[in-house]
């Protein structure tokens, strides 16, 4: 399972320079963890592409349909404070484990 933010999800549905890399990562592990408001951010990014003329409305609709399929399987992070504290503990443990392995 990987944490996916908006900048890593959008290239799965809207062609970008990083699309191939992101699709390869997704294919290697399709278990997605994302922040609960990422859905809004992805929709906003797709709308921005339409506004700026980089994406046709029909392509945006198709992208959002595909995104909604993926989003229905996403594990959501909604409790930010408890998630932040757990992440900080895991990172501290990683630092200590790496330091011990080098000793």
C-alpha distances in whole Angstrom, upper triangle without the diagonal:
4,7,9,13,16,17,14,14,18,18,16,19,22,23,23,23,20,19,19,16,14,15,14,11,10,12,10,6,7,5,6,7,10,14,16,19,17,18,21,21,20,23,25,24,25,28,29,28,31,33,33,34,31,30,32,32,31,28,27,27,26,23,22,23,20,18,19,17,14,14,15,12,10,9,12,13,17,18,18,20,19,15,17,19,16,14,18,18,15,16,20,19,17,21,23,21,21,25,26,25,27,30
4,6,10,13,14,11,11,15,16,14,18,20,21,20,21,17,17,17,14,12,13,13,9,9,12,10,8,8,7,6,6,9,12,15,17,14,16,19,18,17,21,22,21,22,25,26,26,28,30,30,31,28,28,30,30,30,27,25,26,24,21,21,22,19,17,18,18,14,14,16,13,10,10,12,12,16,17,17,19,18,14,16,18,16,13,17,18,15,15,19,19,17,19,22,21,21,24,25,24,26,29
4,7,10,11,9,10,14,15,14,17,19,21,20,20,17,17,18,15,12,14,15,11,11,14,14,11,11,9,6,5,6,8,12,13,11,14,16,15,15,18,19,18,20,23,23,24,26,28,28,30,27,26,29,28,29,26,24,25,24,20,20,21,19,16,17,17,14,13,15,13,10,9,10,9,13,15,14,16,16,12,13,16,14,12,15,17,14,14,18,19,17,19,22,22,22,25,26,26,28,30
4,7,8,6,6,10,11,11,14,15,17,16,17,14,14,15,13,10,12,13,10,10,13,14,11,10,10,6,6,5,8,11,12,9,11,14,12,11,15,16,15,16,20,20,20,23,25,25,26,23,22,25,25,25,22,20,21,20,17,16,18,16,13,15,15,12,11,14,13,10,10,10,11,14,16,15,18,18,15,15,19,17,15,18,20,18,18,21,22,20,22,25,25,25,28,30,29,30,33
4,6,5,6,9,11,12,14,15,17,15,17,14,14,16,15,11,14,16,13,13,16,17,15,14,13,10,9,6,7,10,10,7,10,12,9,9,13,13,12,14,17,17,18,20,22,22,24,21,21,24,23,24,21,19,20,20,16,16,18,17,13,15,17,13,12,16,15,12,12,11,11,13,16,14,17,18,15,15,19,18,15,18,21,19,18,22,23,22,23,27,27,26,29,31,31,32,35
4,5,5,6,9,10,11,12,14,13,15,13,13,16,15,12,14,17,15,14,17,19,17,15,15,12,11,9,9,11,9,6,8,9,6,6,9,10,8,11,13,13,14,17,18,18,20,18,17,20,20,21,18,16,17,17,14,13,16,15,11,14,16,13,12,16,16,13,14,13,14,15,18,16,20,21,18,18,22,22,19,21,24,23,22,26,27,25,27,30,30,30,32,35,34,35,38
4,6,6,7,10,11,11,12,10,12,10,10,14,12,10,13,15,13,13,17,18,17,16,17,14,14,11,12,15,13,10,12,13,9,8,12,12,9,11,14,13,13,17,18,17,19,16,17,20,20,21,18,16,19,18,15,15,18,16,13,16,18,15,15,19,18,16,17,16,17,19,21,19,22,24,20,20,23,23,20,22,25,24,22,26,27,25,26,30,30,29,32,34,33,34,37
4,6,6,7,10,11,12,10,11,8,9,11,9,6,9,12,10,10,13,14,14,13,14,11,12,10,12,15,14,11,12,14,12,10,13,14,12,13,17,16,16,19,21,20,21,18,18,21,21,22,19,17,19,18,14,15,17,15,12,15,16,13,13,17,16,14,15,15,16,19,21,20,23,23,20,20,23,22,20,22,25,22,21,25,26,24,25,29,28,27,30,33,31,32,36
4,6,5,7,9,11,11,13,10,9,12,11,8,9,12,11,9,13,14,13,12,12,10,11,9,12,13,13,9,10,12,10,7,11,12,10,11,15,15,14,17,19,19,20,17,16,19,19,19,16,14,16,15,11,11,13,11,8,12,13,10,10,14,13,11,14,14,15,18,21,20,23,24,20,21,25,24,21,24,26,24,24,27,28,26,28,31,31,30,33,35,34,35,39
4,5,6,6,8,8,11,10,8,12,12,9,10,14,13,12,15,17,17,15,16,13,14,13,14,15,14,10,10,12,9,6,9,10,8,8,11,12,11,13,16,16,16,13,12,15,16,16,13,11,13,13,9,10,13,11,9,12,14,12,12,16,16,14,17,17,18,20,23,22,26,27,23,24,27,27,24,27,29,27,27,30,31,29,31,34,34,33,36,38,37,38,42
4,5,5,6,6,8,6,5,8,9,7,8,11,11,11,13,16,16,15,17,14,16,15,17,19,17,14,14,15,13,10,13,14,10,10,14,14,12,15,17,17,17,13,13,16,17,17,13,12,15,13,10,12,14,12,11,14,15,13,14,18,18,16,19,19,21,23,26,25,28,29,26,26,29,28,26,28,31,28,27,31,32,30,31,35,34,33,36,38,37,37,41
4,6,7,9,11,9,6,8,9,6,6,10,10,8,11,13,13,12,14,12,15,14,17,18,18,14,14,16,14,11,13,15,13,12,15,16,14,16,19,19,19,16,14,16,17,16,13,12,14,12,9,11,12,9,8,12,12,10,12,15,15,14,17,18,20,23,26,25,29,29,25,26,30,28,26,29,31,28,28,32,32,30,32,35,34,33,36,38,37,38,41
4,7,9,12,11,8,11,13,10,9,13,14,12,14,17,17,14,17,15,17,16,18,19,18,14,13,15,14,10,11,13,11,9,13,14,12,13,17,17,16,13,11,13,13,13,9,9,10,8,5,8,9,7,7,11,11,10,12,15,16,15,19,19,21,23,27,26,30,31,27,28,32,31,28,31,34,31,31,35,35,33,35,38,37,37,40,42,40,41,45
4,6,10,10,8,11,13,11,11,15,16,14,16,19,20,18,20,18,20,18,20,20,19,15,15,16,14,10,11,13,10,8,11,12,9,11,14,14,13,10,8,11,12,12,8,8,11,10,7,9,12,10,10,14,15,14,15,18,19,19,22,22,24,25,29,28,31,32,29,30,33,32,30,33,35,33,32,36,37,34,36,40,39,38,41,43,42,42,46
4,7,8,6,9,11,11,11,14,15,15,16,19,20,19,21,20,22,21,22,24,22,19,18,19,17,14,15,16,13,11,14,14,11,13,16,15,14,10,9,12,14,14,10,11,14,12,10,13,15,13,13,17,18,17,18,21,22,21,24,25,26,28,31,30,34,35,31,32,35,34,31,34,36,34,33,37,38,35,36,40,39,38,41,43,41,42,46
4,5,5,8,10,10,11,14,15,15,17,19,20,19,22,20,22,20,22,24,22,18,19,19,17,14,16,16,12,12,15,14,11,14,17,15,14,11,11,15,17,17,14,14,17,16,13,16,18,16,15,19,20,18,20,23,23,22,25,25,26,28,31,29,33,34,30,30,34,33,30,32,35,32,31,35,36,33,34,38,37,35,38,41,39,39,43
4,6,7,9,10,11,13,14,16,17,19,20,20,23,21,23,22,24,26,24,21,21,22,19,17,19,19,15,16,19,17,14,18,20,17,17,14,15,18,21,21,17,17,21,19,16,19,21,19,18,22,23,21,22,26,25,24,26,27,27,30,32,31,34,35,31,31,34,33,30,32,34,32,30,34,35,32,33,36,36,33,36,39,37,37,41
4,6,5,6,9,10,11,12,14,16,17,17,19,18,19,19,21,23,22,18,19,21,18,15,18,19,15,16,19,18,16,19,21,19,19,16,16,20,22,22,18,18,21,19,16,18,20,18,17,20,21,18,20,23,22,21,23,24,24,27,29,28,31,31,28,27,31,30,26,28,31,28,27,30,31,28,29,33,32,30,33,36,34,34,38
4,6,5,6,9,10,10,12,14,15,15,18,16,18,18,21,22,22,18,18,20,17,15,17,18,15,14,18,18,15,18,21,19,19,15,15,18,20,19,15,16,18,16,13,16,17,14,14,18,18,16,18,21,20,19,22,23,24,27,29,28,31,32,28,28,32,30,27,30,32,29,28,32,33,30,31,35,34,32,35,38,36,36,40
4,6,5,6,9,10,10,12,14,15,18,17,20,20,23,25,25,21,21,23,21,18,21,22,19,18,22,21,19,21,24,23,22,18,18,21,23,22,18,19,21,18,16,18,20,16,16,20,19,17,20,22,21,21,23,24,26,29,31,30,33,33,30,30,33,32,28,31,33,30,29,33,33,30,31,35,33,31,35,37,35,35,39
4,6,5,6,9,10,11,13,14,16,16,18,18,21,24,24,20,21,23,21,18,21,22,19,19,23,22,20,23,26,24,24,20,20,23,25,24,21,21,23,21,18,20,21,18,17,21,20,17,19,22,21,20,22,23,24,27,29,28,31,31,27,27,30,28,25,28,30,27,25,29,29,26,28,31,29,28,31,33,31,32,35
4,5,5,6,9,10,11,11,13,12,14,15,18,20,20,16,17,20,17,15,18,19,16,17,20,20,18,21,24,23,23,20,19,22,23,23,19,18,20,18,15,17,18,15,14,17,17,14,16,19,17,16,18,19,20,24,26,25,28,28,24,25,28,26,23,26,28,25,24,28,28,25,27,30,29,28,31,33,31,32,36
4,5,5,6,9,10,10,13,12,15,16,19,21,22,18,18,21,19,16,19,21,18,17,21,22,20,22,25,24,24,20,19,21,22,21,18,18,19,17,14,16,17,13,13,16,15,12,15,18,16,16,18,20,22,25,28,27,30,30,26,27,30,28,26,28,30,27,27,30,30,28,30,33,31,30,34,35,33,34,38
4,5,5,6,9,10,13,14,17,18,21,24,24,21,21,24,22,19,22,24,21,21,25,25,23,26,28,28,27,23,23,25,26,25,21,22,23,20,18,20,20,17,16,19,18,15,18,20,18,18,20,22,23,27,29,28,31,31,27,28,30,28,25,28,30,26,26,29,29,26,28,31,29,28,31,33,31,32,36
4,5,5,6,8,10,11,13,15,18,21,22,18,19,22,20,18,21,23,21,21,25,25,23,26,29,28,28,25,24,26,27,26,23,22,24,21,18,20,21,17,16,19,18,14,16,19,16,15,17,19,20,24,26,25,28,27,23,24,27,24,22,24,26,23,22,26,25,23,25,28,26,25,28,30,28,29,33
4,5,5,5,8,8,12,13,17,19,20,16,17,20,19,16,19,21,19,19,23,24,22,25,28,27,27,24,23,25,25,24,21,20,21,19,16,17,17,14,13,15,14,11,13,15,13,12,14,17,18,22,24,24,27,26,23,24,27,24,22,25,26,23,23,27,27,24,27,30,28,27,31,32,30,32,35
4,5,6,9,11,15,17,20,22,23,20,20,23,22,19,22,25,22,22,26,27,25,27,30,30,29,26,24,26,27,25,22,22,23,20,17,19,19,15,15,17,15,12,15,17,14,14,17,19,21,25,27,27,30,29,26,27,30,27,25,28,29,26,26,30,29,26,29,32,29,29,32,34,31,33,37
4,7,9,11,14,17,21,23,24,21,22,25,24,22,25,27,25,25,28,29,27,30,33,32,32,29,27,30,30,29,25,25,26,23,21,22,22,18,18,20,18,15,17,19,16,16,17,20,21,25,27,27,30,28,25,26,28,25,23,26,27,23,24,27,26,23,26,29,26,25,29,30,28,30,33
4,6,8,11,14,18,20,22,19,20,23,22,20,23,25,24,24,27,28,27,29,32,32,32,29,28,30,30,29,26,25,25,23,20,21,21,17,16,18,16,13,15,16,13,12,13,16,18,22,24,24,26,25,21,23,25,22,20,24,24,21,22,25,24,22,25,27,25,25,28,29,27,29,33
4,6,10,12,16,17,19,17,17,20,20,18,20,23,22,21,25,26,25,27,30,30,30,27,25,27,27,26,23,22,22,20,17,18,17,14,13,14,12,9,11,12,9,9,11,14,16,20,22,23,26,24,21,23,25,23,21,25,25,22,23,27,26,24,27,30,28,28,31,32,31,33,36
4,7,10,14,15,18,15,16,20,19,18,20,23,22,22,26,27,26,28,31,32,32,29,27,29,29,28,25,24,24,22,19,19,19,16,14,15,13,10,11,11,8,7,8,11,13,17,19,20,22,21,18,20,22,19,18,22,22,20,21,24,24,22,25,27,26,26,30,31,29,32,35
4,6,10,12,14,12,13,16,16,14,17,20,19,19,23,24,24,26,28,29,29,27,25,27,26,26,23,21,22,20,17,17,17,14,12,13,12,9,9,10,8,5,6,9,11,14,17,17,20,19,16,18,20,18,16,20,21,19,20,23,23,22,25,27,26,26,30,31,30,32,35
4,7,9,12,10,12,15,15,14,17,19,19,20,23,24,24,27,28,29,30,28,27,29,28,28,25,23,23,22,19,18,19,17,14,14,14,11,10,12,9,6,5,6,7,11,13,13,16,15,12,14,17,15,13,17,18,16,17,21,21,20,23,25,24,25,28,29,29,31,34
4,6,8,7,9,12,11,11,14,16,16,17,20,21,22,24,25,26,28,26,24,26,26,26,24,21,21,21,18,16,18,16,13,13,14,11,9,12,11,7,6,5,6,9,12,11,15,15,12,13,16,15,14,17,19,18,18,22,22,21,24,27,26,27,30,31,31,33,35
4,6,5,8,10,10,11,14,15,16,18,19,20,22,24,25,26,28,26,25,27,26,27,25,22,22,23,19,17,19,18,15,15,16,14,11,13,13,9,9,6,5,6,9,8,12,13,10,12,15,15,14,16,19,18,19,22,23,22,24,27,27,28,30,32,32,34,37
4,6,7,8,10,11,13,14,16,17,19,20,22,23,24,26,28,26,25,27,25,26,24,21,21,22,19,16,18,18,14,13,15,14,10,12,13,9,9,5,6,5,9,10,13,14,12,14,17,17,17,19,22,21,22,25,26,26,28,30,31,31,34,36,36,38,40
4,5,5,7,9,10,11,13,15,16,17,19,20,21,23,25,24,23,24,23,24,22,19,19,21,18,15,17,18,14,14,16,15,11,14,15,12,12,9,9,8,11,11,15,16,15,16,19,19,18,21,24,23,23,26,28,28,29,32,33,33,35,37,38,39,42
4,5,5,6,9,10,10,12,14,15,17,18,20,21,23,21,20,22,21,22,20,17,17,18,15,13,15,15,11,12,14,12,10,13,14,11,12,9,10,10,14,13,17,18,15,16,20,20,18,21,24,23,23,26,27,27,28,31,32,32,34,36,36,38,40
4,5,5,6,9,10,11,12,14,16,17,18,20,22,20,18,20,18,19,18,14,14,15,13,10,12,12,9,9,12,11,8,11,12,10,12,10,12,12,16,16,19,21,18,20,23,23,22,24,27,26,26,30,31,30,32,35,35,35,38,40,39,41,44
4,6,5,6,9,10,11,12,14,15,16,18,20,19,18,19,17,19,18,14,15,16,14,11,14,15,11,11,15,14,11,14,16,14,15,13,14,13,17,16,20,22,20,21,24,25,23,26,29,28,28,31,33,32,34,37,37,37,39,42,41,43,46
4,5,5,6,9,10,10,13,14,15,16,18,17,17,19,18,19,18,14,15,17,14,12,15,15,12,13,16,15,13,16,17,15,16,14,14,15,18,16,20,22,20,20,24,24,22,24,27,27,26,29,31,30,31,35,35,35,37,40,39,41,43
4,5,5,6,9,10,11,13,14,15,17,15,14,16,15,16,14,11,12,13,10,9,12,12,9,10,13,12,11,14,16,14,16,14,16,16,20,19,23,24,21,22,26,26,24,26,29,28,27,31,32,31,32,36,36,35,38,40,40,41,44
4,5,5,6,9,10,11,12,14,16,15,13,14,13,14,13,9,10,12,9,7,11,12,9,10,14,13,12,15,17,16,18,16,18,18,22,21,25,26,24,25,28,28,27,29,32,31,31,34,36,34,36,39,39,39,42,44,43,45,48
4,5,5,6,9,10,10,12,14,14,13,15,13,16,15,11,13,15,12,11,14,15,13,14,17,17,15,18,20,18,20,18,19,19,22,21,25,27,25,25,29,29,27,29,32,31,31,34,36,35,36,39,40,39,42,44,44,45,48
4,5,5,6,9,10,11,12,11,11,13,13,15,13,10,13,14,11,11,14,15,12,14,17,16,15,19,20,19,21,19,20,21,24,22,26,28,25,25,29,29,27,29,32,31,30,33,35,33,35,38,38,38,40,43,42,43,46
4,5,5,6,9,10,11,9,8,10,9,11,10,6,9,11,8,8,12,12,11,13,16,15,15,18,20,19,21,20,22,22,26,25,29,30,27,28,32,32,29,32,35,33,33,36,38,36,37,41,41,40,43,45,44,45,48
4,5,5,6,9,10,10,9,10,9,12,11,7,10,12,11,10,14,15,13,15,18,18,17,20,23,21,24,22,24,24,27,26,30,32,29,30,33,34,32,34,37,36,35,39,40,39,40,43,44,43,45,48,47,48,51
4,5,5,6,8,9,9,11,11,14,13,10,13,15,13,13,17,18,16,18,21,21,20,23,25,23,26,24,25,25,28,27,30,32,30,29,33,34,31,33,37,36,35,38,40,38,39,43,43,42,44,47,47,47,50
4,6,5,6,5,5,8,9,12,10,8,12,13,11,12,16,16,15,18,20,20,20,23,25,24,26,25,26,27,30,29,32,34,31,31,35,35,33,35,38,37,35,39,41,39,40,43,43,42,45,47,47,47,50
4,5,5,6,5,6,6,10,9,7,10,12,11,12,15,17,16,18,21,21,21,24,26,25,28,27,28,29,32,31,34,36,34,34,38,38,36,38,41,39,39,42,44,42,43,47,47,45,48,51,50,51,54
4,5,8,8,9,9,13,13,11,13,16,15,15,18,20,19,21,24,24,23,26,29,27,30,28,29,29,32,31,35,37,35,34,38,39,36,38,42,41,39,43,45,43,44,48,48,47,49,52,51,52,55
4,6,8,10,11,15,14,12,16,18,16,17,20,21,20,23,25,25,25,28,30,29,31,30,31,31,34,32,36,38,35,35,39,39,37,38,42,40,39,42,44,42,43,47,47,46,48,51,50,50,54
4,6,7,9,12,11,11,14,16,15,17,20,20,20,23,25,25,25,28,30,29,32,31,32,33,36,35,38,40,37,37,41,41,39,41,44,42,41,45,46,44,45,49,49,47,50,53,52,52,56
4,7,10,12,10,10,14,14,13,15,18,18,18,21,23,23,23,26,28,27,30,29,30,31,35,33,37,38,36,35,39,39,36,38,42,40,39,42,44,41,42,46,46,44,47,50,49,49,52
4,7,8,6,6,10,11,10,12,15,15,15,18,20,20,21,24,26,25,28,28,29,30,34,33,36,38,35,35,39,39,36,39,41,40,39,42,44,42,43,46,46,45,48,50,49,50,53
4,5,5,6,9,10,10,12,14,15,16,18,20,21,22,24,26,26,30,29,31,32,35,35,38,40,37,38,42,41,39,41,44,43,42,45,47,45,46,50,49,48,51,53,52,53,56
4,5,5,6,9,10,10,12,14,15,16,19,20,20,22,25,25,28,28,30,30,34,34,37,39,36,37,41,40,38,41,44,42,42,45,47,45,46,50,49,49,52,54,53,54,57
4,5,5,6,9,10,11,12,14,15,17,19,20,21,24,24,28,28,30,31,35,35,38,40,37,38,42,41,39,42,45,43,42,46,47,45,47,50,50,49,52,54,53,54,57
4,5,5,6,9,10,11,12,14,16,17,18,20,22,22,26,26,28,30,33,33,37,38,35,36,39,39,37,39,42,40,40,43,44,42,44,47,46,46,49,51,50,51,54
4,5,5,6,9,10,10,12,14,15,16,18,20,20,24,23,26,26,30,30,33,35,32,33,36,36,34,37,39,38,37,41,42,40,42,45,45,44,47,49,48,49,53
4,5,5,6,9,10,11,13,14,15,17,19,20,23,23,26,26,30,30,34,35,32,34,37,37,35,38,40,39,39,42,43,42,44,47,46,46,49,51,50,51,54
4,5,5,6,9,10,11,13,14,16,18,19,22,23,26,27,31,31,35,35,32,34,37,36,35,38,40,38,38,42,42,40,43,46,45,44,48,49,48,49,53
4,5,5,6,9,10,11,12,14,16,16,20,20,23,24,28,28,31,32,29,31,34,33,31,34,37,34,34,38,39,37,39,42,41,41,44,46,45,46,49
4,5,5,6,9,10,10,12,15,15,18,18,21,21,25,25,29,30,27,29,32,32,30,33,35,34,34,37,38,37,39,42,41,41,44,46,45,46,50
4,5,5,7,9,10,11,14,15,18,19,22,23,27,27,31,31,29,31,34,33,32,35,37,35,35,39,40,38,40,43,42,42,46,47,46,48,51
4,5,5,7,9,10,12,13,17,18,21,22,26,27,30,31,28,29,33,31,30,33,35,33,33,37,37,35,38,41,40,39,43,44,43,45,48
4,5,5,6,9,10,10,14,15,17,19,23,23,27,27,24,26,29,28,26,30,32,30,30,34,34,33,35,38,37,37,40,42,41,42,46
4,5,5,6,9,10,13,14,17,18,22,23,26,27,24,26,29,28,27,30,32,30,31,35,35,34,37,39,38,39,42,43,42,44,47
4,5,5,7,9,13,14,18,20,23,24,28,28,25,27,30,29,28,31,33,31,32,35,35,34,37,39,38,38,42,43,42,44,47
4,5,6,7,10,12,15,18,21,22,25,25,22,24,27,26,24,28,29,27,28,32,32,30,33,36,34,34,38,39,38,40,43
4,5,5,9,9,13,14,18,19,22,22,20,22,25,24,23,26,28,26,27,30,31,30,32,35,34,34,38,39,38,40,43
4,6,9,10,14,15,19,20,24,23,21,24,26,25,24,28,29,27,29,32,32,31,34,36,35,36,39,40,40,42,45
4,7,9,13,15,18,20,23,22,19,22,25,23,22,26,27,25,26,30,29,28,31,34,32,33,36,37,36,39,42
4,6,9,12,15,16,20,19,16,19,21,19,19,22,24,22,23,26,26,25,28,31,30,30,34,35,34,36,39
4,7,10,12,14,17,15,13,16,18,16,16,20,20,19,20,24,23,23,26,28,27,28,31,32,32,34,37
4,6,9,11,14,13,11,14,16,15,15,18,20,19,20,23,24,23,26,28,28,29,32,33,33,35,38
4,6,7,10,10,7,10,13,12,12,15,17,16,17,20,21,21,24,26,26,27,30,31,31,33,36
4,6,9,9,8,11,13,13,14,16,18,18,20,22,23,24,26,28,28,30,32,33,34,36,38
4,6,6,6,9,10,11,12,14,16,17,18,20,21,22,24,26,27,28,30,32,33,35,37
4,6,5,6,9,10,10,12,14,15,16,18,20,21,22,24,25,27,28,30,31,33,35
4,5,5,6,9,10,11,13,14,15,17,19,20,21,23,24,26,27,29,30,32,34
4,5,5,6,9,10,11,12,14,16,17,18,20,21,23,24,26,27,29,31,32
4,5,5,6,9,10,10,12,14,15,16,18,20,21,22,24,26,27,29,30
4,5,5,6,9,10,10,12,14,15,17,18,20,21,23,24,26,27,29
4,5,5,6,9,10,11,12,14,16,17,18,20,21,23,24,26,27
4,5,5,6,9,10,11,12,14,15,16,18,20,21,22,25,26
4,5,5,6,9,10,10,12,14,15,16,18,20,21,23,25
4,5,5,6,9,10,11,12,14,15,17,18,20,22,23
4,5,5,6,9,10,11,12,14,15,16,18,20,21
4,5,5,6,9,10,10,12,14,15,16,18,20
4,5,5,6,9,10,11,12,14,15,17,19
4,5,5,6,9,10,11,12,14,16,17
4,5,5,6,9,10,10,12,14,15
4,5,5,6,9,10,10,12,14
4,6,5,6,9,10,11,13
4,5,5,6,9,10,11
4,5,5,6,9,10
4,5,5,6,9
4,5,5,7
4,5,5
4,6
4
